Amino acid sequence: MLRRLVPLVGIQFILATLIILNGAVPQAPLSPSSYFNPPYAYAWLNTLFLLPAGAAVAYISSKAFLTGGRISVQLMGCGILALCSATLGTWAGTSAQAIGFYYIVLNLFGILFGAVFLLAGVLIAQRDVVIPPGKRLAPLVATYVGLAAAGGLVWLGAAEGWVPSFFESKPTTLSVEVLIGAAILFSVASAVLGWNYLSARSEILYWYEIGVLLVLTSILTYVFIRHPGDPISWLYRCTTFLYGGAFLNAVLNSQGDEEPKADR
């Protein structure tokens, strides 16, 4: 029981740190010389921590889907892949234009589309939809094609200026509205996962629940960022690494089971 409480206490610690930083960090954006953000440092961290985690979750989820036939598992894996892969937009650079591009990719594709895929998987799992053997490859390919198409359109729209700005010295109103919408979707997913965990006491569900709670924590932290590179943004970044690890831990636990079902 104590081991299970540690991650929850850790989330409370992150929120307490956010409250302290919100009072300590200047309201105005920090000057570039004060950024805690060496060029491409965050991009390297994302590549080293989040991309492998997202790829591993997607691979194991796809493997579980091909074995057991539950499309919900595949959709949840795609949602986590979107969350983790969108952070690669940090490689665009640290100019104002590059940061604006990254905010669109992260908020619209990573967080919002990630929430849509994850919640769809969680809800479909309640109906225990199983696709028969021999008919699983097409849905597998379709989910990845859909995810790639969504990501490609967002990246193109951000690069060409088709999508309204998500960042102008700080997150815009549109950016915050998208985050609120995604937070609602993640909250529903968290409620369903938490309810099922209380019934099943599944290790897999526990870590998925921790992962979703960390995503919600990261969204809350994200809203309070004064400027990319300030201490609050680094708190957000550390939280993203933690939810990548939580989701990876969930699917690694599934290796000793059939797959991470949400309705055991």
Buried (B, 14 or more C-beta within 10 A) or exposed (E): EEEEEEBEEBBEEBBEBBEEBEEEBEEEBBEEEEBBBEEBBBBEBBBEBBBEBBBBBBEBBBBBBBEBBBBBBBBBBBBBBBBBBBBBBBBBBBEEEBBBBBBBBBBBBBBBBBBBBBBBBBBBBEEEEEBEEEEBEEBBEEBBEBBEEBBEBBBEBBBEEEBEBBBEEBBBEBBBEBBEBBBEBBBBBBEBBBBBBEEBEBBBBBBBBBBBBBBBBBBBBBBBBBBBBBBBBBBBBBBBBBBBBBBBBBBBBBEEBEBBBBBB
